Amino acid sequence: EIMPLTKIDDEGDDEKTVACEKIALELSMNSMGVITQSRVGVLETVVQALKTSRNSTIRYWISIILAIAFFGGFLVKSYWEESVFERDTKRLLAYYKHVVPGSMSDGDKQNAKYLVWKYKGKPNKLWRRLEKKYGIPVLHAHEYEDLEEKSEEEIEVENLDDEEESEEKQTGDEEKDL
């Protein structure tokens, strides 16, 4: 009796005939002219095939997610390093503009980029060396803008106070003369 789409399971004392999802009946003839038959294929039951299919689908999606996380990590790292590089370059240019205005280093982006690249991974060493060289602490780029606004306000206030004091002195001198 030939049953090509079935498989006999031997579980303990019970023998069960189980339907298989994929199986092929292979007929062949040997050199003596005898025809032989065999079942070829993955001898899985339908339930086993579903489990295998489900597991392979889960493995497929997990591998896709891991690949995205792996290569996406490189993209995020590259973006982060570029933004830190640009931030430090702006900080260095603002420092030079504040400390040594009008010098060659004041607006030299290429030199600033080179210095930031040279001290990549150790920016605190760069900031310490600049503070030691010029004696002025290195602030963030936006802090220099705030500092300039405050100093402009102070200058305006000082100028107004100086004018009022000079007017008072002049009126006081005129009263003394009278």
Protein Blocks (a to p, Z undefined) as FASTA:
>chain_A
ZZfkbccddehjbccddddfbdcddddddfkopacdddedjdddfklmmmmmmmmmmmmm
mmmmmmmmmmmmmmmmmmmmmmmmmmmmmmmmmmmmmmmghiaklmmmklmmmmmmmmgo
ilmlmmmmmmmmnopacddfklmmmmmmmmmmmmmmmmmmmmmmmmmmmmmmmmmmZZ
